[in-house]
Amino acid sequence: MQLIIAEKPSVGAAIAAALGASGRKNGYIEGGGIIVSWCIGHLVGLADAGSYDERFKKWRYDDLPILPEEWQYSLSPGKEEQFAVLKKLMERSDVSEVVNACDAGREGELIFRLVYETAGCIKPISRLWISSMEDTAIREGFNNLKPGAEYEALYQSALCRSKADWLIGINATRLFSVLYHKTLNVGRVQTPTLAMLVDRDTKISGFTKEKYHHVRLELDGINAASERVSDLSEAEQMKTACQNRQAVCVSVDKEKKTVKPPKLFDLTTLQREANRIYGFTAKQTLDYAQSLYERKLITYPRTDIKYLTSDMADTAASVITMAATLPPFDGAPAFSPDVAALLSDKDVSDHHAIIPTSSVQALYQSLPPTAKAQSLCCTSSPQQISDLSGAPFAGRTDLAALPVGERSLFMLICCKLLCATASPHEYEAVTAVFDCGGYSFTAKGKTVIAEGWKAFERLFRASLKNKPEDDSEDENDLPELSQGKIYERVTASVTEHFTVPPKAYTEDTLLSSMEHAGKDDMPDEAERKGLGTPATRAGIIEKLVSSDFAERKGKSLIPTRDGINLITVLPEALTSPLLTAEWEQRLSEIAGGGADPCVFMEDIQKMAAELVATYSHISEDGQKLFAPQKDPVGVCPRCGEQVYEGKKNFYCGNRGCGFVLWKNDRFWLSRKKELTKKMAADLLKKGRTKVKGMYSEKKGSTYDATVILDDTGGKYVNFKLEFERRKEQAHDR
C-alpha cells in the first residue's frame, strides 16, 4: 500500500479525491488501496540554539560563534500530533512505499525528507511532481512517479540552504543584538532587502529639487513645448519672441510601433500587478492565490516561470475560450488566440506559469445568467461576501461565492491569459517640430492602428470600481500635420516645473528589485534567482514591518530609524545581494550533483566565525544608535539645547548645562500638583503656564494661577505665581 504525504491538508484532500480515497480518519484519508496524509507545512525544522546547550538560551558574545557539530531537529510547536500520525502510518506493516507529494521544488523536498528521516522511516520513496491540482493532472502525475533517489541532490541543496541561513542568521543576529543592546534580526534575504529601502530613502532625503521651465505654444489645438529652460528670464524672452508670431511646422516624423503581448503571470508579477491595481500586499496576493489553487481554480502559484509546456496546448486553448466568455472580456472584439506564444519547454523547470484551470468552465456555465454578471464584477476590496442566495461560502467553488479578494485575483489572472494570447498592440507615434521666433518646439502624439491585447486590458480596467492610482493616460492624438504648414498668431506661455526625487518603494517596485537583485551574478541553472523566492518575498516584507525596520505609508514602504541604523552598522557582506548570488550558484551546483555539500557548509561556518571575530566591540556613540528615540519637550532657556522628559524630571540634553525641571519639586508638592509634559512645554516655550486647582496650605483651599518660569541660572529653578487681580511671588528655594 502507498502512503502519500502532501504538504498541506487541502492538497492531501484533493489528491485523495482524485485517486478515489474517501475514508476520513484522524489526520489522514484512506481507501482504494492508498493512504493520503499531510505535513501541515514545515512540520520539522532545525532546532533552536538553546537545544544544543543550556547556556545558549541567553545571548552572550562569549558564546559566539555557535557552530553545531551534529545538527538537531525539532517539531514545529502545535504540530506534534500530526507528526505522530505520520510516524505511525509509516510504521504500518501494510505500507510498502512512501510517496513524497509535497510541493515540487527545493523546499517541498526538504519538508518531506525531514519528516521522513525524523520518523526513522527506511521504506522506499517515490516522488510526485505536478504543477496543477486538477484531477487529471494528479492522476497523470501518479502514472509517472519518479524514484526518490533522483532527488537526493536536490534535498542536500535544500538542507545546505537551511543550515547556512541558520548559521548566519543565529550568529549575526545575536552578535549585533548583544553589541547594540537591542534585538536586531539579521538575515541573508531580509537584510539586503532592507538595504534597498534604506538606499532609496537616502536618495530621496538627499535630493535637491531644481526649478526649470517650458515655453509652450498653442497651435490650433496642438500643444508644442520647448526643451527645458533653467533661467526664467530666458524663458520669458522666448515667450515674448513667440507671442502672436508665426509658427511653421518644419518636420513631421511618423513611426509605426508594435507592443508585444505580455507574458503570463509568475507569482512575483502577479503580486506586483495586484498591488498596483487592487492595493493588495504581497502576502494578501499569495494567500488569495493559494486558496484559489486549493479550490482547483488556478494552477500552482509559487512559481517563477511565465510559460507553459507544449503538452498543455489543448488545455490552454480550452481555458482561453472559457475566459473570453466572462464579463467584461466578452465585450472584446473576436480574436484568434495565439496559444503557441505561451509555450516554451526550455523555459519551464519545476512549475509553469499561473493560469486558470479548465475546471472553472463547468462551474461558470452552471451559474444562471444574472449570477454570472454579478459574480464577476471586479472590486478592490478584499473583504468576504456571501453568495447570491445569501448563504455564506461553505467550501464550494462557485465564482459567485468566492471571497471578493480571491475573485478579483482570479479575474486578473484571466485577463493576463487573454492578453498574452491576443495580437500585438500597434500604433503610430508622431513627432512634429515647429519653428517660432527662431526657437524650436516639439509636439508628440500617437494614433492606435490595432488595439490588439490592450482591448482586454481596457475592458478589465473599466470594470474596476476603484481605478488604480498609477493609471497613465496615453499621449493625445494629433490632428493631421504636414511639413511647411504655417500657424498664424500663436499663443505662448511659460510653465514652471521642478525635478522630482526617486519614488519611495511600493511592494510592486520592491518585489521587482528583489527579483532582479544580484541576478547577473547568478548562474543560469540556479534554482533561485534574486533575493528570496516567489513564495518567501511576501513574508520577508511582512517581517521587516513587524520588526519595526520598515513601515507602510499608504502604498509606500519606508525604512524606520532603526532600519536605517541597522544597515549603517552591518558589514557589506550582509547587506549586499551578492551573498545570495554566491550561495545560489553553489547550491545549484550541489543540486546538480557537481559540488560537495560538506565543503559548502565548512565555508559557511568559517564565515560565521570570522564575522564574530571581526565585530568584537563598538564605540560608545555606536551603542547609542538604537537607544529609544525621545521627542523633545522644548528648548533649554540656558544653552538652547533640546529638553527631554525623564521618569522624574525634564532635563537638558546637554549634560554640562544642568538645567532641570523636577516633577516632584517642593513647589509642586506643596500645592499638591505634579509638573506635566504640557505644563513643562508651556514653561519652556512661553515662560508661563496656567494651572488650575493648586492647593494653598495657609487657607486650606484651592486656587487657579499662572506659574511663571523664574530661572536665575542656579542649581534649582524658581517659579512665580501670577494672579489676575494681584500678584504674589513664591519661591521654592
LOVO-819436 format. One line per 10 residues: number of its first residue (from 1); their letters; for each residue x, y, z of C-alpha. Coordinates in Angstrom, 1 decimal. Layout:
BEGIN
NUM = A = X Y Z  ...
END
This chain:
BEGIN
1 = MQLIIAEKPS = 0.0 0.0 0.0  1.2 3.5 -0.8  1.4 6.2 1.9  1.1 9.6 0.1  2.3 12.6 2.1  1.2 16.0 0.9  2.4 19.4 2.2  -1.0 20.7 3.3  -4.3 19.2 4.3  -6.2 20.8 1.4
11 = VGAAIAAALG = -3.7 19.4 -1.1  -3.9 16.0 0.5  -7.7 16.0 0.3  -7.5 16.9 -3.4  -5.1 14.1 -4.1  -7.3 11.6 -2.2  -10.4 12.7 -4.1  -8.6 12.4 -7.5  -7.4 8.9 -6.6  -10.7 7.6 -5.1
21 = ASGRKNGYIE = -9.8 7.6 -1.4  -12.7 8.8 0.8  -12.4 7.2 4.2  -11.6 10.1 6.5  -9.6 9.3 9.6  -7.8 11.4 12.2  -5.1 13.1 10.2  -5.3 11.1 7.0  -7.7 9.7 4.3  -7.7 6.0 3.4
31 = GGGIIVSWCI = -9.3 4.0 0.6  -8.8 2.3 -2.7  -5.5 0.8 -1.7  -3.9 4.1 -0.7  -3.4 6.3 2.4  -3.1 10.1 2.0  -1.8 12.3 4.8  -0.1 15.7 5.1  2.7 17.7 6.8  0.9 21.0 7.6
41 = GHLVGLADAG = 3.8 22.9 6.1  7.1 22.8 7.9  6.4 20.0 10.4  10.1 19.5 11.3  12.9 22.1 11.4  16.3 22.9 12.7  16.3 23.1 16.5  17.0 26.5 18.1  20.4 27.3 19.6  19.2 26.6 23.2
51 = SYDERFKKWR = 18.6 22.9 22.3  22.4 22.4 21.9  23.5 23.8 25.3  21.6 25.4 28.2  23.9 28.4 28.2  22.8 29.3 24.6  19.4 30.2 25.9  20.9 33.5 26.9  22.5 35.8 24.3  26.2 36.4 25.1
61 = YDDLPILPEE = 29.1 37.4 23.0  31.4 35.0 24.7  29.3 32.0 23.4  29.7 33.0 19.8  30.0 31.6 17.2  27.5 28.8 17.7  28.6 26.0 15.3  26.7 22.7 15.8  28.8 19.6 15.3  25.8 17.4 14.9
71 = WQYSLSPGKE = 22.6 19.1 13.8  19.5 18.7 15.9  15.9 18.9 14.7  12.6 19.7 16.5  8.9 19.5 15.8  7.1 22.8 15.0  5.1 23.9 18.0  1.5 22.8 17.8  2.1 20.2 15.1  3.3 17.3 17.2
81 = EQFAVLKKLM = 0.0 15.4 16.8  0.2 15.3 13.0  3.8 14.2 13.2  2.8 11.3 15.4  0.1 10.4 12.9  2.6 10.3 10.0  5.1 8.3 12.0  2.5 5.7 12.9  1.4 5.5 9.3  5.0 5.0 8.1
91 = ERSDVSEVVN = 5.4 2.2 10.6  2.2 0.3 9.5  3.1 -3.1 8.2  0.8 -2.8 5.1  2.6 0.4 3.9  5.3 -0.7 1.5  6.0 2.7 -0.2  6.0 6.4 0.8  5.2 8.9 -1.9  6.5 12.5 -1.5
101 = ACDAGREGEL = 3.6 14.6 -2.7  4.9 17.9 -1.2  5.2 20.9 -3.4  7.5 20.2 -6.4  10.6 22.2 -5.6  13.6 22.5 -3.2  11.6 23.4 -0.1  9.0 20.8 -0.7  11.7 18.2 -0.9  13.1 19.5 2.4
111 = IFRLVYETAG = 9.8 19.4 4.2  9.1 15.8 3.3  12.7 14.5 3.9  12.9 16.0 7.4  9.7 14.3 8.4  10.7 11.0 6.8  14.1 11.0 8.5  13.0 12.2 11.9  10.4 9.5 11.9  13.2 6.9 11.2
121 = CIKPISRLWI = 11.5 5.6 8.1  13.5 3.5 5.7  10.8 2.4 3.3  11.2 3.2 -0.5  10.4 6.8 -1.6  8.7 7.8 -4.8  8.3 11.4 -6.0  5.1 13.1 -7.3  6.0 16.2 -9.3  2.9 18.2 -10.5
131 = SSMEDTAIRE = 2.0 21.9 -11.1  -1.8 21.7 -11.1  -4.3 20.3 -8.6  -6.8 19.3 -11.3  -7.8 15.6 -11.1  -6.4 14.8 -14.5  -3.0 16.4 -13.6  -2.9 14.5 -10.3  -3.7 11.1 -11.9  -1.2 11.7 -14.7
141 = GFNNLKPGAE = 1.5 12.6 -12.1  0.9 9.3 -10.3  1.3 7.4 -13.5  4.7 9.0 -13.8  6.2 8.7 -10.3  10.0 9.0 -10.1  12.3 7.2 -7.7  13.0 9.4 -4.6  16.8 8.8 -5.1  16.7 11.0 -8.2
151 = YEALYQSALC = 16.0 14.0 -5.9  18.7 13.3 -3.3  21.0 16.1 -4.6  18.0 18.5 -4.5  17.4 17.6 -0.9  21.1 18.1 0.0  20.9 21.5 -1.6  17.8 22.4 0.4  19.4 21.2 3.6  22.5 23.2 3.0
161 = RSKADWLIGI = 20.4 26.3 2.4  18.5 25.8 5.6  21.7 25.2 7.7  23.5 28.1 6.2  20.7 30.5 6.9  20.6 29.2 10.5  24.3 29.7 11.0  24.5 33.2 9.6  21.1 34.3 11.0  21.7 33.0 14.5
171 = NATRLFSVLY = 25.2 34.2 14.9  24.8 37.6 13.1  21.5 38.3 14.9  23.0 37.5 18.4  26.2 39.3 17.6  24.8 42.6 16.7  21.9 42.4 19.2  24.4 41.9 22.0  26.7 44.7 20.8  23.9 47.3 20.4
181 = HKTLNVGRVQ = 21.6 46.1 23.3  18.6 45.7 21.0  17.2 42.7 19.1  18.4 43.2 15.6  17.2 40.5 13.2  19.8 39.8 10.5  19.1 37.5 7.6  20.6 36.7 4.2  17.5 37.9 2.3  15.8 40.2 4.8
191 = TPTLAMLVDR = 18.9 42.4 5.4  19.7 43.2 1.7  16.0 43.9 1.1  16.1 46.4 4.0  19.3 47.9 2.5  17.4 48.6 -0.8  14.8 50.6 1.2  17.5 52.5 3.0  19.4 53.3 -0.1  16.2 54.6 -1.8
201 = DTKISGFTKE = 15.3 56.7 1.3  18.8 58.2 1.3  18.5 59.2 -2.3  15.1 60.8 -1.6  16.2 62.7 1.6  19.4 63.9 -0.1  17.6 65.1 -3.2  17.7 68.8 -4.0  15.0 69.8 -6.4  15.8 72.1 -9.2
211 = KYHHVRLELD = 13.4 74.5 -11.0  13.1 74.5 -14.8  10.6 75.9 -17.3  9.0 75.0 -20.6  7.8 77.6 -23.1  4.6 76.3 -24.7  2.8 77.2 -28.0  -0.9 76.7 -28.7  -1.2 75.8 -32.4  -4.9 75.2 -33.4
221 = GINAASERVS = -5.3 72.5 -30.7  -1.7 71.3 -30.7  0.5 71.9 -27.7  4.1 72.2 -28.6  6.8 72.6 -25.9  10.4 73.8 -25.8  13.3 72.0 -24.2  13.9 72.6 -20.6  14.9 76.2 -19.8  16.6 76.7 -16.4
231 = DLSEAEQMKT = 16.6 80.5 -16.4  13.2 82.2 -16.0  14.3 85.4 -17.8  15.4 83.3 -20.7  12.0 81.5 -20.8  10.2 84.9 -20.7  12.4 86.2 -23.5  11.4 83.1 -25.6  7.7 83.7 -24.8  7.9 87.3 -25.8
241 = ACQNRQAVCV = 9.7 86.4 -29.1  6.9 83.9 -30.0  3.8 85.6 -28.7  1.4 86.4 -31.6  4.1 85.4 -34.0  4.0 83.0 -36.9  5.0 79.3 -36.4  6.0 76.8 -39.0  5.9 73.0 -38.9  9.4 72.1 -40.0
251 = SVDKEKKTVK = 9.2 68.3 -39.8  6.7 65.5 -39.1  8.1 62.1 -38.2  5.8 59.1 -38.1  6.9 55.7 -36.8  4.8 52.5 -36.6  5.4 50.7 -33.3  4.4 47.3 -32.0  3.9 46.4 -28.4  4.1 42.6 -27.9
261 = PPKLFDLTTL = 1.5 40.9 -25.6  2.7 40.4 -22.0  3.8 37.1 -20.7  1.8 35.0 -18.3  2.0 35.6 -14.6  4.5 34.1 -12.3  3.9 34.8 -8.6  6.1 37.9 -8.4  4.5 39.7 -11.4  1.0 38.6 -10.1
271 = QREANRIYGF = 1.9 40.2 -6.7  3.2 43.3 -8.3  0.2 43.9 -10.5  -2.3 43.1 -7.8  -0.5 45.7 -5.6  -0.8 48.3 -8.4  -4.4 47.5 -9.3  -6.1 46.4 -6.0  -3.6 47.6 -3.4  -3.1 44.1 -2.2
281 = TAKQTLDYAQ = 0.0 43.4 -0.2  2.3 40.7 -1.5  1.1 38.4 1.4  -2.5 39.0 0.6  -2.0 38.1 -3.0  -0.1 34.9 -2.1  -2.9 33.9 0.4  -5.6 34.5 -2.2  -3.7 32.7 -4.9  -3.0 29.7 -2.6
291 = SLYERKLITY = -6.7 29.5 -1.8  -7.6 29.6 -5.5  -5.1 26.8 -6.1  -6.6 24.7 -3.3  -10.0 25.3 -4.8  -8.6 24.0 -8.1  -9.4 27.3 -9.9  -5.8 28.2 -10.8  -2.5 26.3 -11.2  0.3 26.2 -8.7
301 = PRTDIKYLTS = 1.0 29.8 -7.7  4.5 29.6 -6.1  6.3 29.7 -9.5  8.8 31.9 -11.1  8.0 30.8 -14.7  6.0 32.7 -17.2  5.5 29.9 -19.8  3.6 26.7 -20.3  4.8 23.4 -21.6  3.9 22.2 -25.1
311 = DMADTAASVI = 1.8 19.3 -23.8  -0.6 22.0 -22.2  -1.6 23.5 -25.6  -5.0 21.9 -25.7  -5.7 22.7 -22.0  -4.7 26.3 -22.5  -6.9 26.6 -25.6  -10.0 25.5 -23.8  -9.3 27.7 -20.8  -8.8 30.7 -23.1
321 = TMAATLPPFD = -12.2 30.0 -24.7  -13.8 30.0 -21.3  -12.1 33.2 -20.1  -13.1 35.1 -23.3  -16.8 34.5 -22.4  -16.5 36.0 -19.0  -17.7 39.6 -18.4  -16.2 42.1 -19.1  -14.0 40.2 -21.6  -17.0 39.1 -23.6
331 = GAPAFSPDVA = -17.1 42.7 -24.8  -13.8 42.5 -26.7  -13.7 42.0 -30.5  -13.4 38.4 -31.7  -9.8 37.2 -31.8  -7.8 34.1 -32.7  -5.7 33.2 -29.6  -2.0 32.5 -30.3  -1.6 29.5 -27.9  1.9 28.9 -29.3
341 = ALLSDKDVSD = 3.1 32.2 -27.7  2.5 30.7 -24.3  4.6 27.5 -24.8  8.3 27.1 -24.2  9.5 23.8 -22.8  13.1 25.0 -22.3  11.9 27.9 -20.0  9.8 25.7 -17.7  11.6 24.0 -14.8  9.6 22.9 -11.7
351 = HHAIIPTSSV = 6.4 24.8 -12.3  4.8 26.5 -15.3  3.1 29.9 -15.3  -0.1 30.7 -13.4  -3.3 30.2 -15.4  -7.0 29.4 -14.6  -7.8 25.7 -14.7  -10.3 24.0 -17.0  -12.5 23.1 -14.0  -13.7 26.7 -13.9
361 = QALYQSLPPT = -15.5 26.3 -17.2  -18.1 23.9 -15.9  -18.5 26.0 -12.7  -19.1 29.2 -14.6  -21.6 27.6 -17.0  -23.6 26.2 -14.1  -24.5 29.7 -12.9  -27.6 31.5 -14.0  -27.1 34.5 -16.4  -27.8 37.1 -13.7
371 = AKAQSLCCTS = -25.4 35.4 -11.3  -22.7 35.3 -13.9  -22.9 39.1 -14.4  -23.0 39.8 -10.6  -20.4 37.3 -9.6  -17.7 38.6 -11.9  -17.9 42.3 -11.1  -14.4 43.4 -10.1  -13.5 45.3 -6.9  -10.5 46.3 -5.0
381 = SPQQISDLSG = -11.9 45.4 -1.6  -10.5 42.1 -0.1  -13.5 41.6 2.2  -15.5 38.4 2.3  -19.0 38.2 0.7  -22.0 35.8 0.7  -23.1 34.0 -2.4  -26.1 35.2 -4.4  -28.6 33.2 -2.4  -27.5 34.8 0.8
391 = APFAGRTDLA = -25.8 31.7 2.2  -22.2 32.1 3.3  -19.4 30.4 1.3  -19.1 26.9 2.5  -16.2 25.2 0.6  -17.9 25.3 -2.9  -16.0 26.8 -5.8  -18.8 28.7 -7.5  -17.3 32.0 -8.7  -20.3 33.9 -7.2
401 = ALPVGERSLF = -19.5 32.6 -3.7  -15.8 33.3 -3.8  -14.5 35.9 -1.3  -14.0 39.2 -3.2  -10.2 39.2 -2.9  -10.0 35.8 -4.5  -12.5 36.6 -7.2  -10.7 39.8 -8.1  -7.4 38.0 -8.3  -8.9 35.3 -10.4
411 = MLICCKLLCA = -10.2 37.8 -12.9  -6.8 39.4 -13.1  -5.3 36.0 -14.0  -7.9 35.5 -16.7  -7.2 39.0 -18.1  -3.5 38.2 -18.3  -4.1 34.9 -20.1  -6.3 36.6 -22.7  -3.8 39.5 -23.2  -0.9 37.0 -23.5
421 = TASPHEYEAV = -2.6 35.2 -26.4  -4.1 38.2 -28.2  -2.5 40.0 -31.2  0.1 42.8 -30.7  -0.9 46.4 -30.0  0.0 48.6 -32.9  0.1 52.4 -33.1  1.8 55.2 -35.0  4.0 57.5 -33.0  4.0 61.1 -34.4
431 = TAVFDCGGYS = 6.7 63.7 -33.5  6.2 67.2 -35.0  8.8 70.0 -34.7  7.8 73.7 -35.1  9.9 76.8 -35.5  8.7 80.1 -34.0  10.8 83.3 -33.4  14.0 81.3 -34.0  13.2 78.7 -31.4  12.3 75.0 -31.7
441 = FTAKGKTVIA = 9.2 73.4 -30.2  8.0 69.7 -30.2  4.6 68.1 -30.1  4.2 64.3 -29.7  1.1 62.1 -30.1  0.0 58.7 -31.2  -2.7 57.0 -33.3  -3.8 53.5 -32.5  -3.7 51.3 -35.6  -4.8 48.0 -33.9
451 = EGWKAFERLF = -5.8 47.8 -30.3  -4.8 44.1 -30.0  -4.2 42.8 -26.5  -4.9 46.1 -24.9  -8.6 45.7 -25.7  -8.8 43.1 -22.9  -6.8 45.3 -20.6  -9.0 48.3 -21.3  -12.2 46.4 -20.6  -10.8 44.9 -17.4
461 = RASLKNKPED = -9.6 48.3 -16.1  -13.0 49.9 -17.0  -14.8 47.2 -14.9  -12.9 48.1 -11.7  -14.8 50.0 -9.1  -11.7 51.8 -7.9  -9.3 52.7 -10.7  -5.6 52.2 -10.0  -3.8 55.4 -9.0  -0.9 54.8 -11.3
471 = DSEDENDLPE = -3.0 54.5 -14.5  -1.4 56.7 -17.1  -3.1 58.3 -20.0  -1.9 57.7 -23.5  -0.5 60.5 -25.5  -3.1 62.6 -27.2  -4.0 62.1 -30.8  -2.6 64.8 -33.1  -4.6 66.3 -36.0  -3.3 65.8 -39.5
481 = LSQGKIYERV = 0.1 67.5 -39.8  2.2 68.5 -42.8  5.6 69.9 -43.2  5.6 73.6 -44.1  2.2 74.3 -42.6  2.0 77.8 -41.2  0.2 78.8 -37.9  -0.6 82.5 -37.6  -0.5 84.5 -34.3  0.2 81.7 -31.9
491 = TASVTEHFTV = -0.2 81.9 -28.1  2.9 81.4 -26.0  3.1 80.7 -22.3  5.7 79.7 -19.7  5.1 76.8 -17.3  7.1 76.1 -14.1  8.4 72.7 -13.2  10.6 71.0 -10.6  12.8 68.0 -10.8  11.5 65.2 -8.6
501 = PPKAYTEDTL = 13.3 62.7 -6.4  13.1 59.0 -6.9  9.9 57.5 -5.7  9.7 55.5 -2.5  9.4 51.8 -2.9  6.0 50.2 -3.1  5.5 46.5 -2.7  5.2 46.4 -6.5  8.6 48.0 -7.2  10.3 46.4 -4.2
511 = LSSMEHAGKD = 9.3 42.9 -5.4  10.7 43.7 -8.8  14.0 44.8 -7.2  14.2 41.7 -5.0  13.5 39.5 -8.1  16.4 41.1 -10.0  18.9 41.7 -7.2  22.3 40.2 -7.9  20.7 38.3 -10.9  23.7 39.0 -13.2
521 = DMPDEAERKG = 26.0 37.2 -10.7  23.9 34.1 -10.6  24.3 31.1 -12.9  21.6 30.3 -15.4  20.9 27.0 -13.8  20.4 28.4 -10.3  17.0 27.3 -8.9  16.5 30.6 -7.1  17.4 34.0 -8.5  17.3 37.4 -6.9
531 = LGTPATRAGI = 16.5 37.8 -3.2  14.2 35.2 -1.7  11.8 33.1 -3.7  8.4 33.9 -5.1  6.8 32.3 -2.1  9.0 33.9 0.6  9.3 37.5 -0.6  6.0 38.5 0.9  7.0 37.1 4.2  10.3 39.0 4.2
541 = IEKLVSSDFA = 8.4 42.3 3.6  6.0 41.5 6.4  8.9 40.6 8.8  10.6 43.9 8.1  7.4 45.7 9.0  6.6 43.6 12.1  10.2 44.1 13.3  9.9 47.9 13.0  12.6 48.1 10.5  10.2 49.4 7.8
551 = ERKGKSLIPT = 6.7 50.9 7.8  3.9 51.4 5.4  2.8 54.9 4.5  0.0 54.4 2.0  1.4 52.2 -0.7  5.0 53.2 0.1  7.5 51.2 2.1  9.8 53.4 4.2  12.7 52.3 6.4  12.4 53.4 10.1
561 = RDGINLITVL = 15.2 55.0 12.1  16.2 51.5 13.5  16.2 50.1 9.9  18.5 52.8 8.7  20.8 52.4 11.6  20.9 48.6 11.2  22.1 48.9 7.6  24.7 51.5 8.7  26.4 49.2 11.2  26.3 45.9 9.3
571 = PEALTSPLLT = 29.1 44.8 7.0  28.5 45.0 3.3  28.7 41.2 3.0  25.4 41.0 4.9  23.7 44.0 3.2  24.6 43.1 -0.4  22.6 40.6 -2.5  25.9 39.2 -3.7  26.0 36.8 -0.7  22.7 35.2 -2.0
581 = AEWEQRLSEI = 24.1 35.2 -5.5  27.2 33.3 -4.4  25.1 30.8 -2.3  22.7 30.1 -5.1  25.5 29.4 -7.5  26.9 26.9 -5.2  23.5 25.4 -4.2  22.7 24.9 -7.8  25.9 23.0 -8.2  25.0 20.8 -5.2
591 = AGGGADPCVF = 21.5 20.2 -6.6  23.1 19.1 -9.9  25.4 16.7 -8.1  28.5 18.8 -9.1  29.6 20.1 -5.7  30.2 18.7 -2.2  27.7 19.8 0.5  30.3 19.4 3.2  32.7 21.9 1.6  29.9 24.4 1.3
601 = MEDIQKMAAE = 29.0 24.1 5.0  32.6 24.4 6.1  32.9 27.7 4.3  29.7 29.0 5.9  31.0 28.0 9.4  34.2 29.9 8.6  32.2 33.0 7.5  30.2 32.9 10.8  33.4 32.6 12.9  35.1 35.5 11.0
611 = LVATYSHISE = 32.1 37.7 11.5  32.2 37.2 15.3  35.9 37.8 15.4  35.8 41.0 13.4  33.0 42.7 15.4  34.0 42.2 19.0  33.2 45.7 20.3  31.7 49.0 19.3  32.2 52.6 20.3  30.2 54.4 23.0
621 = DGQKLFAPQK = 28.5 56.5 20.3  27.6 53.4 18.4  25.9 52.0 21.4  23.5 55.0 21.4  22.3 54.3 17.9  19.4 52.1 18.9  18.6 53.9 22.2  14.9 54.8 22.3  14.3 58.0 20.5  12.7 60.7 22.6
631 = DPVGVCPRCG = 10.7 63.7 21.3  12.0 67.0 22.8  9.7 68.8 25.1  11.2 72.2 24.3  14.3 74.3 24.2  16.6 74.9 27.2  16.5 78.6 28.3  20.1 78.4 29.4  22.0 76.8 26.5  19.5 76.4 23.7
641 = EQVYEGKKNF = 19.7 72.5 23.5  16.7 70.3 23.5  14.9 69.4 26.8  13.6 65.8 27.2  11.3 64.1 29.6  12.7 61.6 32.1  10.9 59.5 34.6  11.2 62.1 37.4  12.1 65.3 35.5  12.5 67.3 32.3
651 = YCGNRGCGFV = 16.2 67.6 31.6  18.5 69.4 29.2  20.2 67.1 26.6  23.4 69.0 27.2  24.9 67.2 30.2  27.1 70.1 31.1  24.2 72.5 31.3  22.5 71.3 34.5  19.0 72.8 33.7  16.3 70.5 35.0
661 = LWKNDRFWLS = 12.6 70.8 36.0  11.7 68.3 38.7  8.2 66.8 38.6  8.2 66.3 42.4  9.8 69.7 43.1  8.8 71.2 46.5  7.0 74.0 44.8  4.6 71.5 43.1  4.3 69.1 46.1  3.3 71.8 48.5
671 = RKKELTKKMA = 0.5 72.8 46.1  -0.5 69.1 45.5  0.4 69.2 41.8  2.8 67.4 39.5  4.6 69.1 36.6  3.1 67.6 33.4  4.6 67.4 30.0  2.2 70.1 28.7  3.0 72.4 31.6  6.7 72.0 31.0
681 = ADLLKKGRTK = 6.3 72.6 27.3  4.5 75.9 28.0  7.1 77.0 30.5  9.9 76.4 28.0  8.1 78.0 25.1  6.2 80.8 26.7  7.8 81.1 30.1  4.5 80.6 31.8  1.6 78.0 32.2  -1.9 78.3 33.6
691 = VKGMYSEKKG = -2.6 75.8 36.4  -6.0 75.1 38.0  -6.7 73.7 41.4  -3.5 74.4 43.2  -3.7 73.9 47.0  -3.0 76.7 49.5  -1.6 75.3 52.8  -2.4 78.6 54.6  -6.0 78.8 53.5  -6.7 75.1 53.1
701 = STYDATVILD = -8.4 75.8 49.7  -7.6 75.6 46.0  -7.0 78.4 43.5  -6.1 79.0 39.9  -3.0 80.9 38.8  -0.3 81.3 36.1  3.0 79.8 37.0  6.0 81.8 35.6  9.4 80.4 35.0  11.9 82.4 37.0
711 = DTGGKYVNFK = 15.3 80.8 36.2  18.3 82.6 37.6  20.9 80.0 36.4  21.4 78.4 39.8  21.2 74.7 40.8  17.4 74.9 41.2  14.8 76.6 39.0  12.4 79.1 40.7  8.8 79.9 39.9  6.5 82.8 40.4
721 = LEFERRKEQA = 2.7 82.9 40.7  0.7 85.5 38.8  -3.0 86.2 39.6  -5.5 88.2 37.6  -6.1 90.9 40.2  -3.0 90.7 42.3  0.4 89.2 42.1  2.4 87.4 44.8  5.7 85.7 44.5  6.5 82.3 45.7
731 = HDR = 10.0 80.7 45.5  10.6 77.1 46.1  14.1 77.5 47.4
END
